[in-house]
Amino acid sequence: MVETQVMDAETVRSRPGSLWYDAWLELRHRVIFWFSAAILVVATAMALLPGLFASFGPNEGCNLRMSKKGPIGDAVFGYDTQGCEYWSQIVHGTRASVLIGIAVTAFALLISVVLGMLAGYYGGWMDAFISRLTDVFFGIPFVLGATVILIAFPDHGVWAMTLVLVVLGWTTMTRLMRAQVIAVRDMDFVAAARMLGASDRRIMFKHILPNAIAPVFVVAMLNVGNVIAGEATLDYLGVGLQYPEVSWGLQLNVAQAYFAEYPHLLVFPALFLTATVLSFLLLGDVVRDALDPKLR
């Protein structure tokens, strides 16, 4: 009886798991994974629950007599040009950057999955149309295109920024999704499902999507960092979010004129922005390595 239980346990341990489960077994031993995940958990908590980290609301508790003072007393990050406690402003600046980064990537991923599935599965005129449409948008420079659109519509907020970045940010993932679907659609298990009478929708979402989404998901994780950097760049150039919105890019825009005398105005938001973007990129890299057996 004991021998049977031991054999059953060994069989369970040796049974091959899913791709995602095997990736998790690999990821949990990676220091970079836990380090990046910890930073992103903190950044997400700051974006969702800023009151837990900040003493004041956005643009609140400001005193012009404290304008541009460096770290002093309880204000370990000093004060900004309006005399607002800089730590509180940086915490509230997290929301716009993280929200836009995640929202843009989520909507762009949804568009990419739908268009990539249709183009890769059906081929023909649908593939040609979606591919040419993708080429058109792919040819628009990301920052330049967003700058032109945002200047044309100056009264924009977070959701307008999100819409503009989604319109310009779905092309790479769509190309990759199409290529993955083409690689999977002619495999034996898909042919077997088709012969058994499965509908196109069932084949696409039950059989093809789970086997094609992994590389696209990794690119999406990398894309969050790129979107956050792009949003900060637009804010820095003065065409993104506008006051009274609070974001790291806006803080960098204001700080550039005072860097020589008051370096803390630029250093602190730059550190938070760099840490967040780098964490998304590192997390995407380690997940990509874990999902690719050849890179383990």
Residue frames relative to the residue before (quaternion, step in Angstrom):
aa qw qx qy qz dx dy dz
M 1.0000 0.0000 0.0000 0.0000 0.00 0.00 0.00
V 0.6649 0.4936 -0.2944 0.4770 3.54 0.97 -0.93
E 0.6412 0.5277 -0.3244 0.4530 3.56 1.00 -0.87
T 0.6344 0.5325 -0.3264 0.4554 3.59 1.03 -0.77
Q 0.6557 0.5050 -0.3114 0.4670 3.59 0.98 -0.85
V 0.6408 0.5204 -0.3250 0.4614 3.57 1.00 -0.80
M 0.6559 0.5054 -0.3099 0.4672 3.58 0.96 -0.88
D 0.6430 0.5147 -0.3288 0.4621 3.59 1.01 -0.80
A 0.6490 0.5140 -0.3214 0.4597 3.59 0.98 -0.82
E 0.6561 0.5001 -0.3163 0.4684 3.58 0.99 -0.82
T 0.6234 0.5394 -0.3399 0.4526 3.58 1.08 -0.73
V 0.6503 0.5126 -0.3158 0.4633 3.57 0.98 -0.86
R 0.6732 0.4993 -0.3033 0.4533 3.57 0.95 -0.91
S 0.7213 0.4436 -0.2535 0.4676 3.58 1.01 -0.71
R 0.5019 0.6648 -0.4270 0.3519 3.56 1.25 -0.27
P 0.4443 -0.7050 0.4721 0.2876 3.62 -0.73 0.92
G 0.3144 -0.7596 0.5433 0.1702 3.56 -0.94 0.90
S 0.6722 -0.4589 0.3718 0.4464 3.53 -1.31 -0.12
L 0.6896 -0.4693 0.3504 0.4259 3.53 -1.31 0.25
W 0.6869 0.4841 -0.2878 0.4593 3.57 0.92 -0.92
Y 0.6444 0.5098 -0.3326 0.4628 3.59 1.02 -0.72
D 0.6439 0.5066 -0.3199 0.4758 3.57 0.98 -0.79
A 0.6307 0.5281 -0.3322 0.4614 3.57 1.06 -0.74
W 0.6428 0.5195 -0.3254 0.4594 3.58 1.01 -0.80
L 0.6248 0.5324 -0.3399 0.4589 3.60 0.99 -0.77
E 0.6664 0.4799 -0.2933 0.4894 3.56 1.10 -0.70
L 0.6829 0.5234 -0.2951 0.4155 3.59 0.88 -0.93
R 0.6622 0.5529 -0.3280 0.3851 3.58 0.92 -0.84
H 0.6690 0.4597 -0.3044 0.4984 3.57 1.27 -0.17
R 0.5809 0.5896 -0.3672 0.4244 3.60 1.28 0.03
V 0.4108 -0.7153 0.5130 0.2378 3.57 -0.72 1.10
I 0.6344 0.5453 -0.3355 0.4332 3.60 0.98 -0.83
F 0.6121 0.5555 -0.3477 0.4427 3.58 1.03 -0.74
W 0.7140 0.4426 -0.2647 0.4735 3.59 0.77 -0.99
F 0.6277 0.5359 -0.3361 0.4538 3.59 1.03 -0.74
S 0.6823 0.4739 -0.2813 0.4803 3.60 0.88 -0.96
A 0.6550 0.5186 -0.3151 0.4503 3.57 0.93 -0.90
A 0.6395 0.5308 -0.3319 0.4463 3.61 0.99 -0.80
I 0.6545 0.5017 -0.3142 0.4704 3.59 0.93 -0.86
L 0.6890 0.4820 -0.2891 0.4575 3.59 0.91 -0.87
V 0.5990 0.5378 -0.3629 0.4693 3.59 1.11 -0.58
V 0.6551 0.4984 -0.3097 0.4759 3.59 0.96 -0.86
A 0.6596 0.5062 -0.3121 0.4596 3.60 0.93 -0.91
T 0.6576 0.5013 -0.3111 0.4684 3.59 0.97 -0.81
A 0.6392 0.5135 -0.3238 0.4721 3.59 1.02 -0.78
M 0.6365 0.5166 -0.3262 0.4707 3.60 1.02 -0.75
A 0.6680 0.5008 -0.3011 0.4609 3.59 1.03 -0.77
L 0.7363 0.4263 -0.2339 0.4705 3.58 0.94 -0.90
L 0.8097 0.1440 -0.0316 0.5680 3.57 0.99 -0.86
P 0.0259 -0.8519 0.5229 0.0114 3.60 0.59 1.08
G 0.5789 0.6130 -0.3722 0.3880 3.58 1.15 -0.55
L 0.6077 0.5588 -0.3548 0.4387 3.59 1.20 -0.44
F 0.7549 0.3813 -0.1902 0.4985 3.57 1.16 -0.55
A 0.7655 0.3661 -0.1777 0.4984 3.60 1.03 -0.77
S 0.4461 -0.6943 0.5062 0.2505 3.55 -1.12 0.77
F 0.7782 0.2313 -0.1105 0.5733 3.58 1.17 -0.61
G 0.5328 -0.5910 0.4969 0.3462 3.53 -1.33 0.34
P 0.6973 -0.4460 0.3255 0.4570 3.61 -1.24 0.06
N 0.8477 0.0291 -0.0786 0.5237 3.56 -0.85 1.08
E 0.5308 0.6033 -0.4241 0.4177 3.59 1.09 0.67
G 0.8019 0.2965 -0.2184 0.4704 3.56 -1.27 0.46
C 0.3772 0.7516 -0.4640 0.2785 3.57 1.15 0.56
N 0.0575 -0.7764 0.6276 -0.0016 3.55 -1.12 0.79
L 0.3785 -0.7700 0.4642 0.2199 3.58 -0.32 1.24
R 0.5836 0.5817 -0.3856 0.4152 3.61 1.13 -0.43
M 0.6879 0.4410 -0.2742 0.5071 3.59 1.25 -0.41
S 0.3123 0.8021 -0.4726 0.1891 3.59 1.29 0.07
K 0.8812 0.0422 -0.0854 0.4630 3.52 -1.01 1.08
K 0.3870 0.7028 -0.5089 0.3121 3.60 1.14 0.37
G 0.4715 -0.6835 0.4862 0.2723 3.54 -1.04 0.78
P 0.7779 -0.3007 0.2292 0.5019 3.59 -1.25 -0.23
I 0.1788 0.7761 -0.5776 0.1791 3.53 -0.74 1.11
G 0.8458 0.0687 -0.0638 0.5251 3.58 -0.91 0.88
D 0.8210 -0.1663 0.1607 0.5220 3.54 -0.87 -1.02
A 0.6331 0.5164 -0.3322 0.4714 3.59 1.22 -0.40
V 0.1347 -0.8476 0.5098 0.0596 3.57 0.31 1.28
F 0.7069 0.3996 -0.2606 0.5222 3.61 1.22 -0.35
G 0.5373 -0.6430 0.3985 0.3729 3.59 1.26 0.09
Y 0.5164 -0.6154 0.5036 0.3178 3.53 -1.32 -0.51
D 0.4472 -0.6887 0.5003 0.2745 3.57 -1.20 0.56
T 0.7651 -0.3897 0.2529 0.4458 3.59 -1.27 -0.14
Q 0.6868 0.4431 -0.2788 0.5042 3.60 1.23 -0.37
G 0.5396 -0.6370 0.3924 0.3860 3.57 1.28 0.04
C 0.4504 0.6688 -0.4636 0.3673 3.59 1.22 0.46
E 0.5572 -0.5938 0.4508 0.3657 3.57 -1.05 0.70
Y 0.4261 -0.7668 0.4193 0.2337 3.55 -0.51 1.22
W 0.5996 0.5682 -0.3701 0.4250 3.61 1.02 -0.69
S 0.6645 0.4974 -0.3049 0.4670 3.59 0.90 -0.90
Q 0.6485 0.5168 -0.3185 0.4593 3.58 0.99 -0.80
I 0.6557 0.5038 -0.3142 0.4664 3.58 0.98 -0.82
V 0.6238 0.5322 -0.3393 0.4611 3.59 1.00 -0.78
H 0.6990 0.4481 -0.2762 0.4841 3.60 0.86 -0.89
G 0.6000 0.5641 -0.3569 0.4410 3.59 1.16 -0.45
T 0.5388 0.6336 -0.3932 0.3919 3.57 1.24 -0.39
R 0.6249 0.5936 -0.3494 0.3675 3.57 0.96 -0.90
A 0.6893 0.4847 -0.3032 0.4450 3.60 0.75 -1.00
S 0.6889 0.4951 -0.2946 0.4399 3.59 0.84 -0.96
V 0.7104 0.4466 -0.2664 0.4743 3.59 0.81 -1.00
L 0.6411 0.5273 -0.3318 0.4482 3.60 0.95 -0.84
I 0.6804 0.4743 -0.2983 0.4724 3.59 0.84 -0.93
G 0.6479 0.5351 -0.3268 0.4324 3.60 0.92 -0.86
I 0.7169 0.4366 -0.2592 0.4778 3.58 0.84 -0.96
A 0.6626 0.5112 -0.3168 0.4463 3.61 0.92 -0.88
V 0.6490 0.5112 -0.3209 0.4632 3.60 0.90 -0.89
T 0.6847 0.4858 -0.2951 0.4562 3.58 0.85 -0.93
A 0.6491 0.5227 -0.3268 0.4458 3.61 0.96 -0.81
F 0.6893 0.4593 -0.2872 0.4811 3.60 0.87 -0.90
A 0.6509 0.5099 -0.3180 0.4638 3.59 0.99 -0.81
L 0.6324 0.5233 -0.3312 0.4654 3.59 1.05 -0.73
L 0.6342 0.5260 -0.3290 0.4614 3.59 0.99 -0.80
I 0.6548 0.4997 -0.3067 0.4770 3.58 0.92 -0.90
S 0.6724 0.5157 -0.2961 0.4408 3.56 0.91 -0.92
V 0.6438 0.5168 -0.3283 0.4589 3.58 0.97 -0.81
V 0.6797 0.4902 -0.2980 0.4571 3.60 0.86 -0.93
L 0.7195 0.4392 -0.2623 0.4697 3.58 0.73 -1.05
G 0.6600 0.5119 -0.3147 0.4509 3.59 0.95 -0.83
M 0.6381 0.5178 -0.3258 0.4675 3.59 1.04 -0.75
L 0.6739 0.4949 -0.3037 0.4569 3.59 0.87 -0.93
A 0.6881 0.4860 -0.2886 0.4550 3.57 0.87 -0.95
G 0.7209 0.4575 -0.2595 0.4513 3.58 0.85 -0.94
Y 0.7054 0.4763 -0.2800 0.4440 3.59 0.96 -0.78
Y 0.7725 0.3617 -0.1980 0.4830 3.58 0.79 -0.99
G 0.2161 -0.7994 0.5347 0.1682 3.60 1.02 -0.67
G 0.6442 0.5751 -0.3516 0.3614 3.58 -1.13 -0.67
W 0.8348 -0.1730 0.1378 0.5042 3.54 -1.12 -0.77
M 0.6222 0.5454 -0.3532 0.4366 3.60 1.08 -0.68
D 0.6430 0.5077 -0.3137 0.4799 3.56 1.01 -0.82
A 0.6564 0.5156 -0.3145 0.4521 3.58 0.94 -0.88
F 0.6677 0.5053 -0.3034 0.4547 3.59 0.92 -0.89
I 0.6936 0.4661 -0.2839 0.4701 3.59 0.83 -0.99
S 0.6436 0.5240 -0.3273 0.4517 3.59 1.01 -0.76
R 0.6678 0.4780 -0.3119 0.4778 3.61 0.94 -0.81
L 0.6238 0.5273 -0.3371 0.4682 3.59 1.04 -0.76
T 0.6397 0.5177 -0.3143 0.4733 3.57 1.01 -0.81
D 0.6441 0.5285 -0.3223 0.4494 3.58 0.96 -0.83
V 0.6280 0.5434 -0.3357 0.4445 3.57 1.01 -0.81
F 0.7206 0.4248 -0.2516 0.4868 3.59 0.81 -0.98
F 0.6108 0.5551 -0.3510 0.4424 3.57 1.11 -0.63
G 0.6632 0.5241 -0.2990 0.4428 3.59 1.14 -0.61
I 0.5870 0.5581 -0.3768 0.4494 3.60 1.27 -0.15
P 0.4137 -0.7045 0.5078 0.2734 3.65 -0.62 1.02
F 0.5515 -0.6714 0.3849 0.3113 3.56 -0.78 1.07
V 0.7433 0.4017 -0.2371 0.4795 3.59 0.59 -1.12
L 0.6637 0.5058 -0.3124 0.4540 3.60 0.91 -0.87
G 0.6647 0.5026 -0.3076 0.4592 3.58 0.89 -0.88
A 0.6632 0.4931 -0.3048 0.4735 3.58 0.95 -0.88
T 0.6257 0.5472 -0.3361 0.4428 3.59 1.02 -0.78
V 0.6631 0.5070 -0.3057 0.4580 3.57 0.89 -0.94
I 0.6824 0.4878 -0.2965 0.4566 3.59 0.86 -0.95
L 0.6962 0.4847 -0.2835 0.4472 3.58 0.86 -0.93
I 0.6199 0.5169 -0.3455 0.4787 3.59 1.09 -0.60
A 0.6482 0.5255 -0.3178 0.4503 3.58 1.05 -0.75
F 0.7651 0.2018 -0.1237 0.5988 3.60 1.19 -0.56
P 0.1331 -0.8673 0.4746 0.0697 3.60 0.38 1.24
D 0.6838 0.4595 -0.2975 0.4825 3.63 1.08 -0.57
H 0.3168 0.7549 -0.5073 0.2691 3.56 0.37 1.23
G 0.2145 -0.7676 0.5930 0.1145 3.53 -1.23 0.60
V 0.8148 -0.2545 0.1779 0.4896 3.55 -1.26 -0.47
W 0.7190 0.4510 -0.2779 0.4499 3.60 0.82 -0.93
A 0.5981 0.5284 -0.3669 0.4780 3.60 1.12 -0.50
M 0.6238 0.5217 -0.3268 0.4816 3.57 1.05 -0.78
T 0.6407 0.5317 -0.3211 0.4512 3.56 0.96 -0.88
L 0.6570 0.5198 -0.3079 0.4510 3.59 0.91 -0.93
V 0.6604 0.5076 -0.3104 0.4581 3.58 0.90 -0.93
L 0.7010 0.4695 -0.2795 0.4583 3.59 0.86 -0.91
V 0.5990 0.5358 -0.3644 0.4704 3.60 1.14 -0.54
V 0.6419 0.5418 -0.3229 0.4361 3.58 0.91 -0.94
L 0.7603 0.3716 -0.1936 0.4963 3.58 1.04 -0.77
G 0.7454 0.4817 -0.2115 0.4094 3.60 1.19 -0.30
W 0.5634 0.6399 -0.3800 0.3586 3.62 1.17 0.26
T 0.5219 0.7156 -0.3846 0.2601 3.58 1.20 -0.43
T 0.6719 0.5117 -0.3203 0.4291 3.62 0.81 -0.93
M 0.6832 0.4757 -0.2907 0.4716 3.58 0.88 -0.91
T 0.6201 0.5386 -0.3512 0.4495 3.61 1.06 -0.64
R 0.6391 0.5185 -0.3236 0.4669 3.59 0.96 -0.81
L 0.6782 0.4878 -0.2928 0.4652 3.55 0.92 -0.93
M 0.6431 0.5207 -0.3258 0.4574 3.59 0.97 -0.82
R 0.6300 0.5315 -0.3299 0.4601 3.58 0.95 -0.83
A 0.6727 0.4987 -0.2969 0.4589 3.59 0.88 -0.95
Q 0.6578 0.5057 -0.3138 0.4617 3.59 0.97 -0.78
V 0.6481 0.5103 -0.3224 0.4644 3.60 0.98 -0.80
I 0.6333 0.5251 -0.3305 0.4625 3.59 0.96 -0.81
A 0.6694 0.5052 -0.3009 0.4539 3.59 1.01 -0.80
V 0.7336 0.4351 -0.2312 0.4680 3.61 1.08 -0.72
R 0.6133 0.6323 -0.3600 0.3073 3.61 0.98 -0.83
D 0.7381 0.4050 -0.2370 0.4847 3.63 1.09 -0.55
M 0.4157 0.7058 -0.4777 0.3176 3.61 1.21 0.27
D 0.6899 -0.5329 0.3110 0.3786 3.53 -1.23 0.58
F 0.6784 0.4977 -0.3211 0.4348 3.62 0.88 -0.85
V 0.6185 0.5145 -0.3471 0.4819 3.60 1.16 -0.52
A 0.6408 0.5140 -0.3178 0.4735 3.58 1.01 -0.81
A 0.6393 0.5219 -0.3267 0.4606 3.59 1.02 -0.78
A 0.6491 0.5053 -0.3198 0.4702 3.60 0.95 -0.82
R 0.6451 0.5163 -0.3240 0.4608 3.58 1.00 -0.78
M 0.6640 0.5053 -0.3012 0.4616 3.60 0.97 -0.84
L 0.6679 0.4897 -0.2984 0.4745 3.59 1.15 -0.58
G 0.6052 -0.6173 0.3304 0.3789 3.57 1.29 0.12
A 0.3525 0.7385 -0.5089 0.2671 3.60 1.16 0.32
S 0.4917 -0.6623 0.4817 0.2959 3.55 -1.04 0.77
D 0.6610 -0.5044 0.3706 0.4138 3.56 -1.26 0.36
R 0.6546 0.5176 -0.3255 0.4446 3.58 0.94 -0.85
R 0.6586 0.4984 -0.3134 0.4686 3.59 0.97 -0.81
I 0.6444 0.5171 -0.3265 0.4591 3.57 0.97 -0.82
M 0.6821 0.5034 -0.2998 0.4375 3.57 0.87 -0.93
F 0.7971 0.3400 -0.1717 0.4687 3.58 0.76 -1.03
K 0.6963 0.4531 -0.2795 0.4814 3.60 1.16 -0.45
H 0.8078 0.2894 -0.1257 0.4979 3.58 0.94 -0.86
I 0.7449 0.4086 -0.2415 0.4690 3.59 0.84 -0.91
L 0.6706 0.5411 -0.3176 0.3958 3.60 0.75 -1.02
P 0.6863 0.4774 -0.3258 0.4415 3.67 0.74 -0.86
N 0.7215 0.4339 -0.2442 0.4811 3.58 1.13 -0.60
A 0.7139 0.4327 -0.2532 0.4888 3.59 1.27 -0.13
I 0.6131 0.6321 -0.3358 0.3344 3.58 1.17 -0.52
A 0.5390 0.6794 -0.4075 0.2861 3.63 1.05 -0.65
P 0.7045 0.4335 -0.3040 0.4725 3.68 0.69 -0.89
V 0.6307 0.5272 -0.3364 0.4595 3.59 1.06 -0.70
F 0.6310 0.5316 -0.3292 0.4593 3.59 1.02 -0.76
V 0.6345 0.5228 -0.3298 0.4640 3.59 1.00 -0.77
V 0.6522 0.4978 -0.3128 0.4784 3.58 0.94 -0.86
A 0.6186 0.5428 -0.3438 0.4523 3.59 1.05 -0.71
M 0.6373 0.5184 -0.3276 0.4667 3.59 0.99 -0.78
L 0.6522 0.4897 -0.3073 0.4904 3.56 0.99 -0.80
N 0.6383 0.5660 -0.3187 0.4131 3.55 1.06 -0.79
V 0.5711 0.5904 -0.3926 0.4137 3.60 1.09 -0.60
G 0.6667 0.4947 -0.2982 0.4709 3.57 0.92 -0.88
N 0.6575 0.5101 -0.3113 0.4588 3.56 0.98 -0.82
V 0.6448 0.5152 -0.3212 0.4643 3.59 1.01 -0.78
I 0.6391 0.5169 -0.3298 0.4643 3.59 0.95 -0.85
A 0.6539 0.4955 -0.3091 0.4809 3.58 0.98 -0.83
G 0.6574 0.5100 -0.3110 0.4593 3.60 0.99 -0.79
E 0.6418 0.5158 -0.3192 0.4693 3.57 1.00 -0.82
A 0.6551 0.5017 -0.3092 0.4728 3.58 0.97 -0.84
T 0.6250 0.5408 -0.3334 0.4536 3.58 1.06 -0.74
L 0.6644 0.4963 -0.3004 0.4713 3.58 0.95 -0.88
D 0.6354 0.5083 -0.3255 0.4817 3.58 1.03 -0.76
Y 0.6482 0.5285 -0.3117 0.4509 3.57 0.96 -0.87
L 0.6891 0.4725 -0.2745 0.4759 3.57 1.04 -0.78
G 0.5285 -0.6728 0.3823 0.3490 3.57 1.28 -0.14
V 0.6280 0.5388 -0.3419 0.4455 3.61 1.23 0.20
G 0.5901 0.5836 -0.3640 0.4227 3.58 1.28 -0.06
L 0.8185 -0.0985 0.1152 0.5541 3.55 -0.82 -1.02
Q 0.2283 -0.7758 0.5789 0.1044 3.54 -1.15 0.68
Y 0.6321 -0.5136 0.4219 0.3984 3.54 -1.27 0.48
P 0.5669 -0.1027 -0.8169 -0.0260 1.72 -2.05 1.46
E 0.3312 0.7178 -0.5418 0.2857 3.65 1.13 0.40
V 0.2344 -0.7577 0.5946 0.1320 3.56 -1.19 0.57
S 0.1995 0.7613 -0.5971 0.1550 3.57 -0.80 1.01
W 0.6374 -0.5332 0.3893 0.3973 3.55 -1.24 0.39
G 0.6366 0.5389 -0.3357 0.4377 3.58 0.98 -0.75
L 0.6442 0.5088 -0.3144 0.4768 3.59 1.01 -0.80
Q 0.6410 0.5201 -0.3238 0.4624 3.57 1.01 -0.78
L 0.6475 0.4972 -0.3185 0.4818 3.58 1.02 -0.73
N 0.6125 0.5576 -0.3426 0.4434 3.57 1.06 -0.74
V 0.6887 0.4610 -0.2759 0.4868 3.57 0.93 -0.90
A 0.6903 0.5290 -0.2853 0.4028 3.58 0.93 -0.92
Q 0.5558 0.6487 -0.4050 0.3259 3.60 1.09 -0.56
A 0.6762 0.4982 -0.3035 0.4498 3.61 1.06 -0.64
Y 0.7551 0.3751 -0.1963 0.5005 3.60 1.22 -0.36
F 0.3425 0.7971 -0.4652 0.1756 3.58 1.26 0.06
A 0.6483 0.5435 -0.3348 0.4149 3.62 0.90 -0.85
E 0.7654 0.3602 -0.1884 0.4989 3.60 0.92 -0.90
Y 0.8018 0.1532 -0.0485 0.5755 3.59 1.03 -0.80
P 0.0828 -0.8593 0.5026 0.0458 3.61 0.49 1.15
H 0.5655 0.6184 -0.3982 0.3731 3.61 1.11 -0.52
L 0.5813 0.5986 -0.3773 0.4018 3.60 1.13 -0.55
L 0.7379 0.3783 -0.2165 0.5153 3.57 1.10 -0.65
V 0.6512 0.5663 -0.3297 0.3828 3.57 0.94 -0.88
F 0.7083 0.4951 -0.2935 0.4088 3.60 0.74 -1.00
P 0.6979 0.4202 -0.3133 0.4880 3.68 0.73 -0.80
A 0.6087 0.5518 -0.3593 0.4425 3.59 1.09 -0.63
L 0.6409 0.5208 -0.3262 0.4600 3.59 1.00 -0.77
F 0.6672 0.4896 -0.3058 0.4707 3.59 0.91 -0.87
L 0.6507 0.5119 -0.3155 0.4637 3.58 0.94 -0.85
T 0.6717 0.4999 -0.2967 0.4591 3.58 0.88 -0.94
A 0.6642 0.5104 -0.3121 0.4482 3.59 0.89 -0.91
T 0.6736 0.4960 -0.3020 0.4572 3.60 0.93 -0.84
V 0.6750 0.4828 -0.2980 0.4716 3.58 0.86 -0.94
L 0.6654 0.5054 -0.3044 0.4572 3.59 0.91 -0.92
S 0.6356 0.5362 -0.3358 0.4424 3.60 1.01 -0.74
F 0.6456 0.4987 -0.3248 0.4786 3.59 0.97 -0.78
L 0.6672 0.5008 -0.3080 0.4574 3.59 0.94 -0.82
L 0.6672 0.4881 -0.3046 0.4731 3.59 0.93 -0.85
L 0.6394 0.5215 -0.3259 0.4615 3.57 1.00 -0.81
G 0.6482 0.5104 -0.3148 0.4693 3.58 0.98 -0.80
D 0.6419 0.5328 -0.3224 0.4474 3.59 1.01 -0.79
V 0.7105 0.4476 -0.2824 0.4639 3.59 0.81 -0.95
V 0.6193 0.5190 -0.3511 0.4731 3.61 1.07 -0.62
R 0.6229 0.5326 -0.3382 0.4625 3.59 1.02 -0.77
D 0.6641 0.4990 -0.3039 0.4664 3.59 0.92 -0.90
A 0.6757 0.4980 -0.3012 0.4526 3.58 0.98 -0.83
L 0.6886 0.4805 -0.2865 0.4613 3.60 1.04 -0.67
D 0.6877 0.4250 -0.2696 0.5232 3.59 1.24 -0.34
P 0.3510 -0.7712 0.4857 0.2147 3.64 -0.27 1.17
K 0.6320 0.5564 -0.3416 0.4175 3.60 1.08 -0.62
L 0.6962 0.4598 -0.2690 0.4812 3.61 1.22 -0.43
R 0.5170 0.6516 -0.4205 0.3625 3.60 1.22 -0.05
